Amino acid sequence: MLYVAWGFPPCRGGGVYRALATTNRFAALGWKVTVLTAERETFQRFTGVDPTLEARIDPSVEVVRVPFEWPVLEADLRKWSRTRASNPKLWSKWRTRQDQIPFPETGYGPWRSVVEQAAERIHAADPVDLTLATANPHVTFTAAYRLHKKHGVPYVMDYRDAWLLDVFTGDRLHEPNSRAARWERKLVESAHEVWFVNDPIKGWHERLYPAQAGRMHTVANGFDADLVPDTHDRGAVTDRPLVFGYVGTVSTKVPLAEFVEGWALATSRSEELAGARAKIHGYLGFYAQPRADMLDTINTAAEAGVSYEGPVGKGEIATAYDDFDVQLLMLGKGRCVTSGKVFEYLATGLPIVSVHDPENAASDVLRGHPLWFPVSEVTPEAIAAALIEAAHAARTADEDIRAKAREFGASYRRDLQLDPRIERLAAAVKGARA
């Protein structure tokens, strides 16, 4: 199996965990796996890295790294052309147009020829039986399409998000006759399978491509059993201040300001929150440097116990969770928004406060969890009410309720999500060989 992904360890980011888990699971089930991805320097320079992730790649997996250029994000002025230096805005517009000539995706379009040629070399050296490409960026799909058209290799498209759909607003991002739409249409029509992370996103695509609906499957993220914290019964917290915790990337869609205001209200109203802390782990924004505006928002509530703890490596994630008594699930609004983080939260069996719109797809996953405390709306008042309820549960929930919470979460182990699809793909490949 050839796995094509732009972001792969040591890249840090939510989609990387799915990529790592998928390749490792294929390898564990007997596949010979080759990963085609970008060079380490790409992530070191532009996105930040998680050094603990690379050591978790299955030793049998071969990783082929190819160059990736990202001129728009080049900060070294010595590498700028005279034209760019004299008129940066004009140069940026020109570069954006240039990027989309090979493939309609700003920043990533030029990578098309690089990954297609690399896929050809890999196939020539050791014929590929199946290609699995994951997005975004969506240019990774072109390598799978190339091997299919030239050599008949079946491929799977794994969407971590969506290309034509804005999962936050539900709006369509590209017109039906746009190049992006035409590309997606031919990719989906030729795919052996198309994977989505939740049912709402899959349903939207089934309506868009009814003839291919039978090839579409929901493959939820799940949690990685070897990375979650100890799920033993920690018991009620009765003798110290509570610790609330968030782990993940804080995007501009996350209601950070509303949470901070809600936290201040809750801590002023409930004795069970006396001395409580809210620890935020992860990146503020999508790049290595934290966004100043987000950091300022957090710092305004420092006296109330809110703190920014910085990024935490995946290998040390369990230690971070072991410090929590209640988990904070803060997400942007959107019916199609799940987040892989929700599954990791479920694994702990700890109380979960959903600081997101009730209509989010994450609510579908959490519904029925005995220690789930959703907000009725994303306002400081509603957030404060949910925080106070969760604090009370952390201090009073009996052994039976906590056991049910752990049992509820156990069903979302990642291998349980992946194995049925991998088994079907193995049968298809063996059938094709026969």
VOGU-3710 file (C-alpha; in Angstrom, 3 decimals, decimal comma):
1> mlyvawgfpp> 0,000/0,000/0,000  1,231/3,463/-0,910  0,056/6,134/1,510  0,266/9,735/0,259  0,063/12,530/2,818  1,520/16,010/2,930  1,565/16,047/6,728  3,249/13,070/8,369  5,446/12,799/11,486  7,256/14,816/12,661
11> crgggvyral> 4,646/17,286/11,374  2,305/18,301/14,174  -1,398/18,752/13,671  -4,690/16,948/14,128  -4,623/15,121/10,797  -1,178/13,713/11,460  -2,518/11,403/14,158  -4,985/9,857/11,720  -2,235/9,436/9,129  0,122/7,799/11,601
21> attnrfaalg> -2,551/5,488/12,998  -3,760/4,455/9,534  -0,340/3,484/8,232  0,563/1,685/11,452  -2,698/-0,263/11,386  -2,215/-1,367/7,788  1,297/-2,522/8,713  0,025/-4,369/11,800  -2,487/-6,224/9,633  0,207/-7,500/7,283
31> wkvtvltaer> 0,491/-4,858/4,575  3,797/-3,623/3,230  3,423/0,149/3,591  5,287/2,985/1,893  4,501/6,586/2,871  5,056/9,439/0,435  5,290/12,779/2,238  7,135/16,089/2,468  10,640/16,608/3,831  11,147/17,154/7,557
41> etfqrftgvd> 12,449/20,676/6,923  9,006/21,670/5,629  7,464/21,105/9,027  10,428/22,408/10,972  10,250/25,717/9,117  6,535/26,266/8,665  4,174/24,275/10,882  6,171/23,197/13,923  7,073/19,615/14,767  6,282/16,999/17,375
51> ptlearidps> 9,526/15,010/17,802  7,738/12,286/19,784  5,619/11,252/16,806  8,310/10,025/14,451  9,433/7,336/16,868  5,899/5,917/16,747  6,011/5,032/13,059  5,944/1,246/12,661  9,544/0,118/11,894  8,329/-1,807/8,852
61> vevvrvpfew> 6,886/1,342/7,231  9,140/2,942/4,617  8,887/6,737/4,528  9,834/8,478/1,281  10,252/12,231/1,704  10,204/14,616/-1,255  10,834/18,367/-1,487  8,065/20,879/-0,898  8,443/24,585/-1,610  6,247/27,155/0,132
71> pvleadlrkw> 7,442/30,503/-1,239  4,566/32,580/0,147  5,622/31,714/3,700  9,321/32,324/3,096  10,397/34,737/5,837  14,089/34,975/4,927  14,314/38,262/3,028  17,655/37,185/1,536  15,760/34,603/-0,494  13,246/37,102/-1,873
81> srtrasnpkl> 13,545/38,241/-5,475  13,974/41,941/-6,224  10,440/42,007/-7,649  8,950/40,533/-4,509  10,870/42,845/-2,215  9,791/45,928/-4,155  6,081/44,980/-4,261  5,192/42,096/-1,893  1,412/42,321/-2,410  1,641/42,204/-6,196
91> wskwrtrqdq> 4,119/39,320/-6,012  1,798/37,409/-3,652  -1,122/37,727/-6,087  1,075/36,558/-8,947  2,375/33,612/-6,910  -1,152/32,547/-5,932  -2,122/32,386/-9,605  1,038/30,463/-10,461  0,391/27,930/-7,712  -2,971/27,018/-9,158
101> ipfpetgygp> -1,834/26,361/-12,720  -0,763/22,722/-12,081  -3,608/22,064/-9,642  -6,315/24,355/-8,202  -4,987/24,633/-4,660  -3,157/27,714/-3,449  0,273/26,939/-2,036  0,144/23,246/-2,872  -0,545/23,134/-6,621  3,127/22,910/-7,675
111> wrsvveqaae> 3,579/19,804/-5,515  1,489/17,822/-7,993  4,369/16,973/-10,342  6,635/16,118/-7,403  4,280/13,563/-5,812  3,135/12,113/-9,134  6,701/11,440/-10,249  7,639/10,042/-6,845  4,628/7,713/-6,923  5,697/6,492/-10,354
121> rihaadpvdl> 9,210/5,731/-9,060  7,852/3,866/-6,051  5,515/1,801/-8,231  8,297/0,993/-10,724  10,562/-0,252/-7,946  7,891/-2,327/-6,174  4,405/-2,472/-7,762  1,681/-0,902/-5,640  -1,555/-2,838/-5,030  -3,464/0,025/-3,401
131> tlatanphvt> -2,962/3,757/-2,929  -4,527/5,625/-0,033  -4,234/9,401/-0,227  -5,357/11,740/2,529  -6,306/15,400/2,377  -5,916/18,175/2,937  -4,087/19,334/0,910  -6,047/17,673/-1,866  -3,132/17,629/-4,282  -2,164/14,298/-2,668
141> ftaayrlhkk> -5,062/12,699/-4,540  -3,348/13,372/-7,867  -0,622/10,802/-7,141  -3,256/8,135/-6,518  -5,153/9,153/-9,644  -1,966/8,990/-11,723  -1,197/5,405/-10,674  -4,795/4,410/-11,294  -4,983/5,889/-14,795  -1,558/4,673/-15,930
151> hgvpyvmdyr> -1,304/1,346/-14,117  -4,800/0,447/-12,929  -3,948/0,746/-9,219  -7,135/1,198/-7,128  -7,160/4,083/-4,676  -8,924/5,359/-1,578  -9,590/9,051/-0,920  -9,505/9,831/2,807  -11,005/13,216/3,588  -10,054/14,603/6,988
161> dawlldvftg> -12,243/17,576/6,176  -13,858/18,524/2,864  -12,811/20,290/-0,312  -15,976/21,828/-1,720  -17,804/22,121/1,609  -17,152/24,610/4,401  -17,735/22,336/7,406  -18,269/25,322/9,698  -20,908/27,199/7,714  -22,292/24,452/5,469
171> drlhepnsra> -21,682/26,675/2,429  -20,237/25,446/-0,823  -16,691/26,713/-1,346  -16,306/26,192/-5,123  -18,808/26,578/-7,941  -19,950/23,423/-9,788  -17,976/24,281/-12,914  -14,817/25,419/-11,133  -11,558/23,546/-11,669  -11,663/22,310/-8,069
181> arwerklves> -15,157/20,872/-8,574  -14,210/19,242/-11,877  -11,113/17,720/-10,312  -13,024/16,339/-7,346  -15,723/14,915/-9,610  -13,295/12,853/-11,677  -11,341/11,786/-8,601  -14,468/10,544/-6,817  -15,766/8,819/-9,950  -12,564/6,771/-10,247
191> ahevwfvndp> -12,006/6,044/-6,543  -12,416/2,542/-5,142  -13,550/4,006/-1,816  -14,014/7,483/-0,337  -13,671/7,934/3,439  -15,094/10,687/5,625  -14,696/11,368/9,331  -18,392/11,703/10,142  -21,857/11,030/8,757  -22,871/14,663/8,046
201> ikgwherlyp> -19,876/15,191/5,741  -20,472/11,826/4,070  -24,162/12,619/3,615  -23,358/15,932/1,921  -21,093/14,144/-0,575  -23,588/11,333/-1,155  -26,103/13,939/-2,252  -23,500/15,569/-4,481  -22,348/12,281/-6,065  -25,304/9,861/-5,796
211> aqagrmhtva> -23,832/7,403/-8,310  -20,770/6,951/-6,096  -22,609/6,902/-2,748  -22,098/3,156/-2,371  -18,334/3,643/-2,283  -18,475/6,214/0,498  -17,830/5,247/4,107  -17,567/6,942/7,481  -14,267/6,062/9,133  -14,332/7,933/12,427
221> ngfdadlvpd> -11,063/9,003/13,987  -11,240/7,106/17,268  -8,494/7,168/19,890  -5,104/5,468/19,922  -5,072/2,951/22,741  -1,316/3,236/23,293  -1,420/7,004/23,711  -4,390/7,662/25,983  -4,004/8,215/29,715  -4,654/5,513/32,267
231> thdrgavtdr> -8,394/4,861/32,288  -8,591/3,449/35,806  -11,185/4,889/38,178  -9,641/8,006/39,694  -12,517/8,561/42,077  -14,235/11,766/43,043  -12,101/14,851/43,737  -12,819/15,998/47,279  -9,580/17,298/48,743  -8,107/19,849/46,312
241> plvfgyvgtv> -8,942/22,447/43,634  -10,139/21,064/40,313  -8,114/21,130/37,099  -9,944/21,637/33,806  -7,938/20,943/30,658  -7,972/21,473/26,908  -5,618/19,758/24,450  -5,529/20,693/20,779  -5,035/23,469/18,267  -6,934/26,652/19,069
251> stkvplaefv> -8,138/27,983/15,718  -9,894/31,279/15,118  -13,175/29,335/15,030  -12,812/28,213/18,653  -14,918/30,345/21,057  -11,932/31,188/23,241  -13,156/34,620/24,371  -16,592/33,244/25,304  -14,960/30,463/27,296  -12,728/32,866/29,213
261> egwalatsrs> -15,742/35,005/30,154  -17,763/31,936/31,099  -14,926/30,630/33,255  -14,737/33,902/35,172  -18,481/33,740/35,829  -18,380/30,101/36,928  -15,475/30,499/39,328  -17,168/33,484/40,942  -20,423/31,600/41,480  -19,476/28,092/42,608
271> eelagaraki> -17,574/27,089/45,742  -16,765/23,770/44,037  -14,640/25,777/41,597  -12,680/27,571/44,332  -9,024/27,696/43,298  -9,779/25,777/40,072  -7,484/26,042/37,070  -8,130/25,826/33,334  -5,040/24,654/31,455  -4,884/25,097/27,691
281> hgylgfyaqp> -2,382/22,840/25,934  -1,574/23,026/22,224  -0,930/25,566/19,519  -2,602/28,956/19,327  -3,218/29,121/15,588  -1,841/26,818/12,917  1,804/27,826/12,958  4,746/27,419/15,292  4,426/30,863/16,897  1,309/31,372/19,085
291> radmldtint> -1,109/34,043/17,893  -0,668/37,142/20,027  -4,393/37,940/20,162  -5,244/34,469/21,496  -2,468/34,632/24,054  -3,753/38,018/25,220  -7,271/36,606/25,609  -5,974/33,810/27,827  -3,791/36,137/29,858  -6,742/38,384/30,701
301> aaeagvsyeg> -8,067/35,494/32,814  -4,786/34,551/34,447  -5,955/35,704/37,877  -9,060/33,535/37,481  -6,881/30,461/36,907  -6,710/30,218/33,099  -3,238/29,472/31,725  -1,583/28,628/28,431  0,697/25,603/28,824  2,123/25,452/25,291
311> pvgkgeiata> 2,233/22,471/22,929  2,394/18,930/24,267  3,964/16,081/22,304  1,757/13,151/21,410  4,112/10,881/23,291  3,534/12,901/26,457  -0,194/13,377/25,947  -1,138/10,870/28,628  0,800/12,842/31,250  -1,165/15,978/30,379
321> yddfdvqllm> -4,496/14,164/30,707  -3,480/12,649/34,020  -3,485/16,187/35,414  -7,111/16,826/34,423  -10,270/16,321/36,426  -12,562/17,717/33,713  -11,938/18,054/29,972  -12,796/21,086/27,853  -13,918/20,354/24,286  -13,771/23,728/22,539
331> lgkgrcvtsg> -14,692/23,642/18,848  -15,800/25,989/16,123  -19,435/25,971/15,062  -20,549/23,627/12,278  -22,916/20,713/11,755  -20,077/18,804/10,099  -17,488/19,495/12,819  -16,445/16,490/14,924  -12,729/16,832/15,762  -10,496/13,857/16,444
341> kvfeylatgl> -10,001/15,195/19,960  -13,461/14,110/21,077  -12,479/10,439/20,819  -9,351/10,932/22,874  -11,419/12,688/25,510  -13,855/9,775/25,572  -11,068/7,317/26,334  -10,343/8,870/29,731  -13,802/8,425/31,225  -13,512/11,919/32,733
351> pivsvhdpen> -16,281/14,549/32,598  -16,424/16,525/29,336  -17,675/20,094/28,956  -18,673/20,804/25,336  -17,888/24,440/24,615  -19,301/24,337/21,099  -22,557/24,739/19,235  -25,021/21,973/20,193  -25,575/21,174/16,499  -21,942/20,133/15,935
361> aasdvlrghp> -21,412/16,541/14,826  -19,355/16,067/17,996  -22,653/16,108/19,886  -23,737/12,990/17,970  -20,648/11,187/19,238  -21,033/12,325/22,844  -24,770/11,821/23,205  -25,372/9,176/25,879  -22,108/9,767/27,728  -23,041/9,891/31,444
371> lwfpvsevtp> -20,526/12,630/32,250  -21,127/14,913/29,285  -22,021/18,547/29,971  -22,959/20,392/26,763  -23,711/24,090/26,609  -27,211/25,090/25,544  -25,671/27,890/23,481  -22,201/29,358/23,078  -22,536/32,266/25,491  -20,608/33,049/28,687
381> eaiaaaliea> -23,730/32,360/30,792  -24,372/28,942/29,244  -20,690/28,028/29,425  -20,580/28,978/33,091  -23,611/26,775/33,819  -21,991/23,756/32,102  -18,699/24,307/33,942  -20,487/24,417/37,295  -22,380/21,181/36,516  -19,170/19,438/35,477
391> ahaartaded> -17,369/20,597/38,619  -20,147/19,154/40,750  -19,928/15,834/38,879  -16,155/15,698/39,282  -16,636/15,985/43,035  -19,660/13,712/43,454  -20,008/11,143/40,612  -20,204/7,628/42,061  -18,238/4,594/40,940  -21,068/3,250/38,785
401> irakarefga> -21,370/6,437/36,710  -17,616/6,671/36,199  -17,483/3,017/35,084  -20,241/3,643/32,536  -18,319/6,642/31,202  -15,218/4,498/30,624  -17,271/1,773/28,945  -18,923/4,337/26,675  -15,541/5,631/25,525  -13,934/2,226/24,977
411> syrrdlqldp> -16,061/1,558/21,883  -14,328/4,414/20,047  -10,856/2,845/19,895  -9,313/3,755/16,536  -8,543/0,223/15,372  -12,237/-0,623/15,718  -12,970/2,148/13,203  -10,232/1,183/10,743  -10,236/-2,613/10,729  -13,516/-3,247/8,854
421> rierlaaavk> -12,399/-1,075/5,941  -8,866/-2,477/5,854  -10,249/-6,007/5,789  -12,528/-5,152/2,862  -9,659/-3,537/0,989  -7,448/-6,578/1,569  -10,160/-8,828/0,151  -10,532/-6,575/-2,895  -6,777/-6,541/-3,570  -6,542/-10,324/-3,207
431> gara> -9,518/-10,731/-5,508  -7,926/-8,490/-8,121  -4,692/-10,488/-7,942  -6,588/-13,756/-8,392
//
